[in-house]
Amino acid sequence: MISLKVNGKMYEVDASPETPLLWIIRDDLGLMGTKYGCGIGRCGSCTLHMDGQAVRSCAIPVASAAGKDIVTIEGLSAGGLHPVQKAWLDEDVPQCGYCQSGQIMAAAALLAANPRPDDADIDRAMSGIICRCGTYQRIRRAIHRAAAMQQG
């Protein structure tokens, strides 16, 4: 059994230590907001937070997540009220929506580490997450908007 803390709740999962964390999150815990994209950590759709860092859950063996604080899109905020989530809607970022949870989680981690990012900071932090619809300019505007919201 592997103990995981996900969105503030403790879980015991019976899984092979090499099982990707993504499969445990989706299949065992039923948290479907974290998406499967490529399965090799390249597209970023599966991004979640582990100990406050944005990580690709498809590339993390579940054994490596034991004892860590894991947050998925479902646990980012109560009722979708995180500033990044609000800004995403205000800037009309989503189109197909597939990358959105990964994008939002990466943006939230960026703002937690750097509350006043410039365009280059945003581009660096978000470069590994593929948006098939190409909403990169709206993503950047939403991150600036969320940063302003957090500043008050």
GISULNOR-V164095 format. One line per field, one symbol per residue. ss: DSSP state (A for helix, B for strand, O for the rest). psi: psi as a letter, one per 30 degrees, with the letter a starting at -180 (. if undefined). burial: + if it has 24 or more other ideal C-beta (glycine too) atoms within 12 Angstrom, else -. A space follows every 50 residues. Layout:
ss: ???
psi: ???
burial: ???
This chain:
ss: OBBBBBOOBBBBBOOOOOOBAAAAAAAAOOOOOOOOOOOOOOOOOOBBBB OOBBBBAAAOBAAAAOOOBBBOAAAOOAAAOOAAAAAAAAOOOOOOOOOA AAAAAAAAAAAAAOOOOOAAAAAAAAOOOOOOOOOAAAAAAAAAAAAAAA AO
psi: kkkkjkhgkkkkkjlkffkkeeeeeeeefgjfeklkdfgggefffgkakj hfkkljffgjkeeffkfljkklefgelkghgkeeeeeeeeghekdffefe eeeeeeeeeefeejfikleeeeeeeffgjkjffhheeeeeeeeeeeeeef f.
burial: -+-++++---+-+-+---++++++++-++-+-++++++--+-++++++++ --++++++++++--++-+-+++++++-----+++++++--+-++---+++ ++++++++++++----+----+--++-++++---++-+++-++++++--- --
